[in-house]
Each structure stands twice: as structure tokens, then as C-alpha cells.
């Protein structure tokens, strides 16, 4: 009988209205990368949260190196050498990198923190694993990719040898993903074992040894990655064949919907401008993609476009109307919908119910209020329609607290709300981030349907496959400027990569 470093046997975890894990068995070998694959809401994060002590299962047992263990909280998990990088990082924004890494594992002497040894250990770990960070920087001042490095260093600082990565690449650039894969391979060479939750099938094929597939809380099976294919895994995951090719009608553009002229937006992080004098148009009936490596001004541009941030100079027109200085609600009423980059910060109110989040852009309309009072039955009926239409999976339906939903279903809720408003312009910033292949296929169809209905779609994406497959026109953004405009039918990924990295730029940029 084979020995396993971790064995989860017959785990069942129940939440109100939903069986998140239904009699699941998972076995992790020493020194392997074991992927956990499944749709949004399939129970992957729940199962790993049971292993990390965040949840207690109703049934089932956990074994480490053949011995039964009780894990009642994350401290127990850490004491057993189990660490976890969560999908949404557990960091204190106003603390330094060093303080976040040692938080909960501090060395003290006579009641005083002893940071000197901790600093030395963190720096040694960061150099050994090529996880270079500024230990004195505040979390709120560093990039998402750097924040992930901090989370990984938290695990290594505690000498964990079983590492759980929950959707680790969802917010990373292609370059950062490649770096992370190398780091994970390095861990296994040292004998560490990794549980790797992801939706990205190509990453599983590239780095994992085995994969366990969950669907609707049940275990569908465990297979060797070397003996399977992307198509087989996707079918195991969603229970049907998935079409990876996006079918689009021939492009038929209409009038100009969005005009951006000489837009300049200052940076909050440094003295230079984040967006530098960019101009372009988006017409009805086309999907224009703003492509680029994260941190090149896309976030500041979208914040300026949607009214979250003030612009320094330039002009924005929507349907011929100057919206440069108008409020977010006015932009919304004029036909702009926005799927934001950060669903927690700008997309949802996490402690509101799902039905309340679904009417955030409409609650003041006569359909949903009378004499200042919300018509709750109307809100309930509307939300139930969207939940069914967009396949939003929530244990208590409209009454589900959004905080308790999976990241993918939170994203579906935002997309449902924004698309159902029938906008003239849909601004979609990383709309498929953290979604499974079935949901990605569905969202891409929604974007193309908007385009085919003569809507203008501005897609901002870091995913090169998405950029190439969904777009009608590609604009590459580098250091706050548009450095190239391309037709996805004629440009190569390699060529795009050169422009995204700043190695090439076109001489004169057309509007």
C-alpha cells in the first residue's frame, strides 16, 4: 500500500442549503504537485480550507504520514507543516512586508519583538527561492504579484512542507506565472508537496503530476497528467465538451460610441503620469482589447474612464456626450457598464445579500422602489431571473451573503448585473479572472453577443489567449502609452509580447 504525506478520507462539509464537499477522498504523495480542478463552486477551496483548519468537516478524517490528525484551526495546520496561500490574500495593508510575514509567529524577548533574526531569515528565504521583496515596504504600496510572494514567504518562514496554493495565478502576469511555476518545481525538488487549485488547464498540463477533479461537491476522479489531455479534463470538470474556439460573425461596426482624446492621468505611486496622452475610439459592433502587462497604466485608465479617478487632462466622450467630469451614476445612466478589475473593492458589497448586489445599479428606478422604499418582491423576482439566466450558484439563492460565495460566482454576479443593464459601452477589466473553462466559454459568448447586438466592448485583459481570441482590434499599452495597434487575425503572440515588454513600438499611432 502506497504511503501518502496527506490523506483526506471521506470528507463531507455542509453549508446552509448546499453540500460543498460530498464524501471526498484526496491523497497527496511526497514531493508531488497535485492539482485540484473544478468549476466555480465545485468545493475546491472548501476542501483545502478543511485541510488548513478554517472549516470543520461534518464527516471524514485527515491523516498525515499515515497518522490521524485533528486540525481545529490554522495554528494546528501550521504546527503540522501545512501552509496555505489563499485566493484573496490574508495580508494587513498598513503593515510592512516583514510584519506580515512574521505575524502570528513572532519571536519575543521580555515582551519585546525580536525582528533582527526574523529579518535575516526572511531575506535568506527570499534570496534562496528568488522571491525578492522589499521587507520594509507597506503591503498597500506593492503590486499584487509582490503580495503573492509575501504570502509564499509566510509559509516558508513557518517551515511548512505541505503547501496549498488556491488559484495562485489568477491575478498574475504571464511572466509572473512562469516564475511561480519554476518556484513550485523548486519546492518539490526539496521534497515539499504541493496542492494546487486552479482553473487553468494549460497550467495543470505544464506543472502538475496528478489532478483530482471535483464537480458540484463530488470527486469525479484522479488521473495522471501525463495520461490525459486538456479536452478530457475540461469534460470531466463541467460534464460536457467545451468549445475552446470562439465563434464570431464578421465584424460590422457602426457609429463611434467611445472617444478618448489626449487623456492624461497622474499616478498615486510616483511623480510620473500613469496614463500619458492616449487617444483611441471604440465603435458599435466591435471588441477593442487594451492589452499589456499589469502595472502599465491600465488600472488608472479604467478608473478615469469609469469615474473612479479624476483625470489630469484630455477628454472622454460617450455617444458624443462629454463625460470627462460627470459622476459615476451619470456615466452609468448614459449607457456605460463596468466589470471592475477588483471585484471585492469596486464590484460588490460583500456583506450584502446577492439580490441587493444585483440591483446596485438599478435600485432607485421605479421598478424597484416606491416613495423611497425598496420593493423587495420586485428585487427578489429580478435577482432570481438573473441567477437562473447567468447560472450563478449560491447556496441560499438571492438571500446568500455574497462574501460566502465562490470567487467565480461573485464574478458572474457582477457580469449579470452589468450586462443586463443593456449598455451602449461595456468596459470589461479581466472579466474571466479566476473562472473555470465552462464559465470562461460562457462569458466570452456574452461579450461577443454584446458586440453582435451593436454594442461597443472595451476589454482590458492580461490573458494573451483571451486577447487573441475575443478581440476585433488590439491596442497594446506600455508605461501609460499605446505603443501599437493590431489585427488579431494577422499578429502573432510573440509580436504582441515584444510590444507589451516595451521592446518595440509603432511610429505613429492612429486614433
TIGU-262322 format. One record per residue (C-alpha): x, y, z; residue number from 0; residue in one letter. Coordinates in steps of 0.001 Angstrom, whole numbers, plus 500000, padded with zeros to 6 digits. Layout:
NODE     east    north       up   num   residuo
NODE        X        Y        Z   NUM         A
...
END
This chain:
NODE     east    north       up   num   residuo
NODE   500000   500000   500000     0         X
NODE   501378   503407   498987     1         X
NODE   502230   505935   501686     2         X
NODE   500771   509432   501389     3         X
NODE   502040   512546   503123     4         X
NODE   498436   513791   503374     5         X
NODE   495266   511743   503079     6         X
NODE   491801   513257   503372     7         X
NODE   489270   510418   503661     8         X
NODE   485516   510726   503033     9         X
NODE   485354   514459   503789    10         X
NODE   481852   515950   503905    11         X
NODE   481293   519653   504547    12         X
NODE   477803   521185   504582    13         X
NODE   476756   524851   504490    14         X
NODE   473147   526088   504697    15         X
NODE   471449   524943   501509    16         X
NODE   474490   523284   499918    17         X
NODE   476755   520239   500348    18         X
NODE   480107   521812   499482    19         X
NODE   482110   518576   499838    20         X
NODE   480291   515256   499433    21         X
NODE   482333   512262   500663    22         X
NODE   485616   513334   499018    23         X
NODE   488889   511418   499328    24         X
NODE   492148   513135   498321    25         X
NODE   495655   511669   498573    26         X
NODE   498882   513684   498279    27         X
NODE   502219   511980   497614    28         X
NODE   505563   513185   498949    29         X
NODE   507230   515642   496545    30         X
NODE   504393   515884   494033    31         X
NODE   502379   518772   492628    32         X
NODE   498762   517610   492904    33         X
NODE   496239   519829   491116    34         X
NODE   492665   520257   492266    35         X
NODE   490406   521119   489331    36         X
NODE   486733   522036   489190    37         X
NODE   484157   524614   488240    38         X
NODE   483479   527675   490379    39         X
NODE   481654   526457   493466    40         X
NODE   482733   522815   492961    41         X
NODE   484142   522705   496513    42         X
NODE   487902   523036   495887    43         X
NODE   488620   525960   498221    44         X
NODE   486282   524481   500842    45         X
NODE   488202   521180   500826    46         X
NODE   491521   522991   501217    47         X
NODE   490057   525190   503963    48         X
NODE   489150   521975   505817    49         X
NODE   492763   520798   505492    50         X
NODE   494035   524190   506708    51         X
NODE   491675   524223   509713    52         X
NODE   489446   527093   508606    53         X
NODE   486408   524763   508444    54         X
NODE   485496   521654   510420    55         X
NODE   484007   518809   508351    56         X
NODE   480761   517093   509328    57         X
NODE   482294   513743   508368    58         X
NODE   485682   512365   507395    59         X
NODE   489247   512048   508663    60         X
NODE   492649   513570   507850    61         X
NODE   495933   511654   508031    62         X
NODE   499498   512948   507858    63         X
NODE   502166   510346   507086    64         X
NODE   499647   507641   507960    65         X
NODE   498711   509052   511378    66         X
NODE   495295   510560   512055    67         X
NODE   495444   514263   512930    68         X
NODE   492932   516791   514249    69         X
NODE   493136   520237   512654    70         X
NODE   490833   522592   514533    71         X
NODE   492390   525870   513343    72         X
NODE   495216   527216   511105    73         X
NODE   497655   527115   514042    74         X
NODE   497201   523326   514165    75         X
NODE   497805   523189   510406    76         X
NODE   500984   525265   510684    77         X
NODE   502231   523066   513522    78         X
NODE   501781   520089   511169    79         X
NODE   503759   521864   508448    80         X
NODE   500703   522780   506326    81         X
NODE   500636   526290   504824    82         X
NODE   498160   527995   502504    83         X
NODE   498261   530868   500021    84         X
NODE   494638   531987   499761    85         X
NODE   492924   533169   496573    86         X
NODE   492250   536504   498263    87         X
NODE   495392   537289   500200    88         X
NODE   495276   537479   504001    89         X
NODE   497541   540496   504457    90         X
NODE   497339   543675   506572    91         X
NODE   497618   546567   504091    92         X
NODE   499125   549073   506545    93         X
NODE   501767   546651   507859    94         X
NODE   505175   546163   506271    95         X
NODE   506158   543074   504293    96         X
NODE   508268   541847   507221    97         X
NODE   505496   542396   509797    98         X
NODE   503010   540462   507625    99         X
NODE   505393   537527   507220   100         X
NODE   506081   537135   510947   101         X
NODE   502531   537976   512121   102         X
NODE   501384   535183   514435   103         X
NODE   504857   533620   514541   104         X
NODE   506760   536430   516237   105         X
NODE   509872   535912   518341   106         X
NODE   509764   537961   521561   107         X
NODE   512122   538585   524465   108         X
NODE   510796   540075   527712   109         X
NODE   507671   541122   525798   110         X
NODE   509567   542894   523013   111         X
NODE   509584   541871   519353   112         X
NODE   512914   540488   518117   113         X
NODE   512905   541447   514448   114         X
NODE   516621   541222   513671   115         X
NODE   516733   537425   513332   116         X
NODE   513350   537403   511567   117         X
NODE   514586   539958   509027   118         X
NODE   517706   537880   508361   119         X
NODE   515660   534682   507891   120         X
NODE   513165   536381   505535   121         X
NODE   515949   537880   503402   122         X
NODE   517724   534499   503238   123         X
NODE   514499   532768   502161   124         X
NODE   513714   535432   499553   125         X
NODE   517180   535044   498025   126         X
NODE   517177   531240   498155   127         X
NODE   513813   530934   496359   128         X
NODE   514210   534048   494159   129         X
NODE   511186   535644   495863   130         X
NODE   512728   539102   496019   131         X
NODE   510716   541573   498111   132         X
NODE   511342   544853   499915   133         X
NODE   510873   543788   503535   134         X
NODE   510225   547394   504651   135         X
NODE   507603   548269   502004   136         X
NODE   503955   548570   503062   137         X
NODE   501610   545966   501566   138         X
NODE   499331   548704   500189   139         X
NODE   502245   550071   498138   140         X
NODE   503334   546858   496375   141         X
NODE   501906   545038   493345   142         X
NODE   499593   542039   493515   143         X
NODE   502419   539801   492298   144         X
NODE   504639   541037   495140   145         X
NODE   501826   540425   497632   146         X
NODE   501702   536818   496497   147         X
NODE   505439   536488   497134   148         X
NODE   504789   537733   500672   149         X
NODE   502149   535018   501150   150         X
NODE   504567   532343   499921   151         X
NODE   507305   533664   502231   152         X
NODE   504828   533460   505132   153         X
NODE   504586   529708   504506   154         X
NODE   508331   529244   504106   155         X
NODE   509046   531291   507255   156         X
NODE   506940   528802   509221   157         X
NODE   508911   525882   507706   158         X
NODE   505814   524403   506047   159         X
NODE   506451   521358   503850   160         X
NODE   502894   520897   502568   161         X
NODE   501963   523961   500535   162         X
NODE   498423   524791   499405   163         X
NODE   498084   527287   496544   164         X
NODE   494480   528452   495993   165         X
NODE   494172   529974   492493   166         X
NODE   497733   531323   492711   167         X
NODE   497911   532607   489128   168         X
NODE   494519   534337   488941   169         X
NODE   495999   537814   489440   170         X
NODE   499475   537338   487949   171         X
NODE   501001   538418   484650   172         X
NODE   502253   535736   482207   173         X
NODE   505832   536425   483297   174         X
NODE   504940   536112   486994   175         X
NODE   503090   532848   486265   176         X
NODE   506208   531380   484634   177         X
NODE   508272   532455   487660   178         X
NODE   505768   530870   490057   179         X
NODE   505828   527565   488130   180         X
NODE   509613   527476   488444   181         X
NODE   509371   528222   492177   182         X
NODE   506834   525387   492631   183         X
NODE   509085   522928   490776   184         X
NODE   511952   524025   493026   185         X
NODE   509867   523303   496134   186         X
NODE   509128   519720   495040   187         X
NODE   512830   519070   494321   188         X
NODE   513430   519814   498004   189         X
NODE   510780   517274   498989   190         X
NODE   507926   519696   499660   191         X
NODE   504464   518611   498493   192         X
NODE   502034   520978   496774   193         X
NODE   498254   521081   496438   194         X
NODE   497455   523430   493569   195         X
NODE   493915   524752   492969   196         X
NODE   493470   526207   489505   197         X
NODE   491007   526669   486644   198         X
NODE   493751   526934   484035   199         X
NODE   494142   523628   482268   200         X
NODE   497361   524584   480485   201         X
NODE   498999   525246   483866   202         X
NODE   497982   521812   485121   203         X
NODE   499441   520205   481991   204         X
NODE   502666   522211   482449   205         X
NODE   503402   521715   486138   206         X
NODE   501216   519089   487877   207         X
NODE   501928   515371   488362   208         X
NODE   498360   514297   489162   209         X
NODE   494986   516001   489133   210         X
NODE   491797   515371   491119   211         X
NODE   488606   516695   489521   212         X
NODE   485617   517901   491576   213         X
NODE   482167   518639   490193   214         X
NODE   479285   520014   492294   215         X
NODE   480933   518884   495532   216         X
NODE   481695   515321   494394   217         X
NODE   485007   513742   493375   218         X
NODE   484882   512729   489703   219         X
NODE   488297   511059   489730   220         X
NODE   492078   511390   489976   221         X
NODE   494275   510976   486887   222         X
NODE   497958   511228   485974   223         X
NODE   498549   514425   483987   224         X
NODE   500856   512580   481588   225         X
NODE   497995   510265   480636   226         X
NODE   495262   512849   479984   227         X
NODE   494522   515906   477799   228         X
NODE   493042   519381   478144   229         X
NODE   489861   518193   476384   230         X
NODE   489401   515195   478704   231         X
NODE   489987   517301   481833   232         X
NODE   487548   520006   480724   233         X
NODE   484866   517384   480077   234         X
NODE   485471   515792   483495   235         X
NODE   485213   519239   485075   236         X
NODE   481993   520552   483505   237         X
NODE   480327   517293   482433   238         X
NODE   480206   518203   478736   239         X
NODE   482519   519061   475861   240         X
NODE   483835   522627   475976   241         X
NODE   484354   524659   472804   242         X
NODE   487728   526412   473051   243         X
NODE   487223   528200   469733   244         X
NODE   485185   531409   469971   245         X
NODE   482723   531678   467113   246         X
NODE   482176   535229   465866   247         X
NODE   480260   536698   462960   248         X
NODE   482071   539019   460585   249         X
NODE   482630   542376   462231   250         X
NODE   480139   545091   461255   251         X
NODE   480998   548325   463012   252         X
NODE   478622   551243   463399   253         X
NODE   478907   554707   464852   254         X
NODE   481592   555691   467355   255         X
NODE   480463   555023   470937   256         X
NODE   483596   555868   472931   257         X
NODE   486118   558598   472106   258         X
NODE   489221   559097   474236   259         X
NODE   491312   562133   473285   260         X
NODE   494753   563014   474689   261         X
NODE   493959   561504   478077   262         X
NODE   496468   562067   480880   263         X
NODE   496059   560551   484353   264         X
NODE   498520   561157   487180   265         X
NODE   499967   558340   489267   266         X
NODE   499397   557954   493008   267         X
NODE   502564   555869   493341   268         X
NODE   505170   558096   491659   269         X
NODE   505651   561552   490139   270         X
NODE   505282   560424   486526   271         X
NODE   501864   560210   484902   272         X
NODE   500301   556734   484860   273         X
NODE   498477   557434   481564   274         X
NODE   500308   559565   479002   275         X
NODE   498298   561330   476313   276         X
NODE   496409   558359   474867   277         X
NODE   493735   558603   472163   278         X
NODE   491518   555941   470570   279         X
NODE   487927   555128   469643   280         X
NODE   485594   552170   470096   281         X
NODE   482741   551745   467634   282         X
NODE   479425   549961   467960   283         X
NODE   479774   546320   466961   284         X
NODE   483433   545779   467872   285         X
NODE   485500   544428   470738   286         X
NODE   488623   546518   471271   287         X
NODE   491142   544991   473657   288         X
NODE   493612   547014   475690   289         X
NODE   496435   544524   476204   290         X
NODE   499534   544877   478324   291         X
NODE   501479   543602   481287   292         X
NODE   499911   544572   484621   293         X
NODE   501049   547906   486044   294         X
NODE   501366   549796   482759   295         X
NODE   498548   552256   483386   296         X
NODE   495531   550089   482594   297         X
NODE   494060   550371   486096   298         X
NODE   494433   554164   486230   299         X
NODE   492989   554498   482725   300         X
NODE   489892   552435   483537   301         X
NODE   489401   554296   486824   302         X
NODE   489488   557594   484892   303         X
NODE   487157   556266   482194   304         X
NODE   484570   554976   484673   305         X
NODE   484777   557960   487056   306         X
NODE   486637   556306   489926   307         X
NODE   489583   558655   489474   308         X
NODE   489987   562240   488240   309         X
NODE   491853   562878   485014   310         X
NODE   494675   565406   484662   311         X
NODE   493831   566479   481113   312         X
NODE   492121   565250   477959   313         X
NODE   488554   564390   477067   314         X
NODE   486235   561356   477138   315         X
NODE   483046   561213   475053   316         X
NODE   480303   558594   475284   317         X
NODE   477759   558638   472442   318         X
NODE   479050   562095   471544   319         X
NODE   478464   563465   475080   320         X
NODE   481442   564829   477027   321         X
NODE   481596   562745   480228   322         X
NODE   485074   563847   481353   323         X
NODE   483841   565448   484588   324         X
NODE   480466   563759   485201   325         X
NODE   479648   561412   488105   326         X
NODE   479794   557620   488035   327         X
NODE   475996   557389   488145   328         X
NODE   475652   559802   485209   329         X
NODE   478063   557689   483175   330         X
NODE   476000   554664   484114   331         X
NODE   472747   556339   483025   332         X
NODE   474358   557392   479740   333         X
NODE   474971   553723   478907   334         X
NODE   478314   552673   480428   335         X
NODE   478626   549362   482260   336         X
NODE   481770   548371   484127   337         X
NODE   483073   544945   485124   338         X
NODE   485866   546054   487515   339         X
NODE   489336   544599   487966   340         X
NODE   488903   544139   491735   341         X
NODE   485523   542546   492359   342         X
NODE   485788   542936   496125   343         X
NODE   486834   546575   496215   344         X
NODE   484783   548006   493342   345         X
NODE   482317   545323   492232   346         X
NODE   480432   544046   495260   347         X
NODE   479341   544834   498803   348         X
NODE   480437   541563   500372   349         X
NODE   478188   541694   503431   350         X
NODE   475062   542425   501368   351         X
NODE   472844   539665   500019   352         X
NODE   473181   538578   496405   353         X
NODE   469830   540154   495471   354         X
NODE   470943   543515   496890   355         X
NODE   474178   543394   494882   356         X
NODE   472302   542573   491694   357         X
NODE   470268   545811   491895   358         X
NODE   473090   548152   492971   359         X
NODE   472896   549922   489589   360         X
NODE   469084   549989   489474   361         X
NODE   467598   550161   492970   362         X
NODE   466497   553802   492572   363         X
NODE   464403   553063   489484   364         X
NODE   460579   552925   489814   365         X
NODE   460676   549173   489131   366         X
NODE   462474   548624   492466   367         X
NODE   461344   551462   494754   368         X
NODE   458208   553371   495632   369         X
NODE   458263   556607   497663   370         X
NODE   461822   555862   498799   371         X
NODE   461107   552293   499955   372         X
NODE   462607   549242   498231   373         X
NODE   460047   546918   496626   374         X
NODE   461516   543691   497957   375         X
NODE   459329   541344   495898   376         X
NODE   460436   543065   492695   377         X
NODE   464086   542807   493760   378         X
NODE   463625   539108   494580   379         X
NODE   461959   538299   491227   380         X
NODE   464596   540223   489275   381         X
NODE   467517   538568   491087   382         X
NODE   466026   535081   490654   383         X
NODE   465806   535717   486904   384         X
NODE   469461   536782   486723   385         X
NODE   470611   533874   488905   386         X
NODE   468979   531426   486501   387         X
NODE   469994   533218   483291   388         X
NODE   473671   533599   484258   389         X
NODE   473962   530316   486207   390         X
NODE   475036   531977   489471   391         X
NODE   475470   529239   492070   392         X
NODE   474607   530362   495581   393         X
NODE   473514   528136   498467   394         X
NODE   470557   530298   499551   395         X
NODE   469788   531840   496175   396         X
NODE   469010   535583   496328   397         X
NODE   469441   535569   500120   398         X
NODE   473042   534313   500007   399         X
NODE   475631   536636   501545   400         X
NODE   477990   537479   498695   401         X
NODE   481023   537037   500967   402         X
NODE   480193   533321   501280   403         X
NODE   480082   532714   497507   404         X
NODE   482990   531369   495461   405         X
NODE   485111   533940   493616   406         X
NODE   483835   532746   490249   407         X
NODE   480200   533089   491231   408         X
NODE   480886   536545   492652   409         X
NODE   482281   537444   489223   410         X
NODE   479230   536001   487474   411         X
NODE   477008   538193   489671   412         X
NODE   478837   541342   488525   413         X
NODE   478700   540309   484871   414         X
NODE   474984   539527   485154   415         X
NODE   474246   542923   486716   416         X
NODE   476301   544906   484197   417         X
NODE   475224   543112   481002   418         X
NODE   471541   543031   481962   419         X
NODE   471558   546839   482052   420         X
NODE   471764   546786   478219   421         X
NODE   474691   549224   477967   422         X
NODE   475995   551051   474893   423         X
NODE   479555   550552   476175   424         X
NODE   480691   547579   478229   425         X
NODE   484059   548087   479938   426         X
NODE   485298   544636   480948   427         X
NODE   488502   544538   483010   428         X
NODE   489816   540983   483361   429         X
NODE   486242   539596   483197   430         X
NODE   487309   535934   483301   431         X
NODE   489930   536213   486038   432         X
NODE   489599   533190   488316   433         X
NODE   486873   531498   486251   434         X
NODE   486795   527877   485072   435         X
NODE   486769   526888   481397   436         X
NODE   483000   526443   481285   437         X
NODE   482410   529881   482789   438         X
NODE   485080   531456   480552   439         X
NODE   483373   529986   477496   440         X
NODE   480066   531445   478714   441         X
NODE   481495   534920   479470   442         X
NODE   483233   535103   476097   443         X
NODE   479923   534274   474427   444         X
NODE   478296   537087   476423   445         X
NODE   480938   539595   475268   446         X
NODE   480574   538503   471647   447         X
NODE   476769   538686   471966   448         X
NODE   477088   542304   473138   449         X
NODE   479257   543057   470118   450         X
NODE   476816   541329   467762   451         X
NODE   473993   543431   469211   452         X
NODE   475934   546507   468048   453         X
NODE   477272   547377   471488   454         X
NODE   480802   548685   471955   455         X
NODE   483016   546467   474129   456         X
NODE   486304   547619   475652   457         X
NODE   488122   544572   477022   458         X
NODE   491173   545005   479254   459         X
NODE   492977   541694   479604   460         X
NODE   496324   540202   480611   461         X
NODE   495414   536789   479171   462         X
NODE   497012   536555   475720   463         X
NODE   494725   533693   474618   464         X
NODE   491720   535832   475513   465         X
NODE   493204   538879   473781   466         X
NODE   493780   536937   470566   467         X
NODE   490504   535009   470510   468         X
NODE   487940   537599   471594   469         X
NODE   489212   540896   470147   470         X
NODE   488461   542561   466828   471         X
NODE   491215   545117   467437   472         X
NODE   494137   545094   469873   473         X
NODE   495774   548165   471424   474         X
NODE   498970   547473   473375   475         X
NODE   499645   549669   476401   476         X
NODE   503161   550076   477778   477         X
NODE   504212   552528   480504   478         X
NODE   500999   554520   480107   479         X
NODE   501151   554853   476319   480         X
NODE   499531   552988   473439   481         X
NODE   502535   551635   471549   482         X
NODE   500822   549518   468906   483         X
NODE   497504   548719   467223   484         X
NODE   496958   545264   465737   485         X
NODE   494520   542960   463974   486         X
NODE   494335   539669   465942   487         X
NODE   493939   537778   462645   488         X
NODE   497394   538856   461443   489         X
NODE   499550   539483   464545   490         X
NODE   501361   536729   466463   491         X
NODE   501527   536278   470234   492         X
NODE   505312   536658   470004   493         X
NODE   504959   540024   468231   494         X
NODE   502441   541226   470808   495         X
NODE   504797   540128   473585   496         X
NODE   507594   542341   472198   497         X
NODE   505318   545400   472266   498         X
NODE   503976   544524   475734   499         X
NODE   507532   544268   477058   500         X
NODE   508499   547634   475534   501         X
NODE   510991   546112   473076   502         X
NODE   509107   547513   470060   503         X
NODE   506658   550325   469315   504         X
NODE   504917   551659   466229   505         X
NODE   505979   555061   464928   506         X
NODE   502679   556883   464550   507         X
NODE   499609   555740   466423   508         X
NODE   496221   556080   464765   509         X
NODE   493247   557081   466814   510         X
END
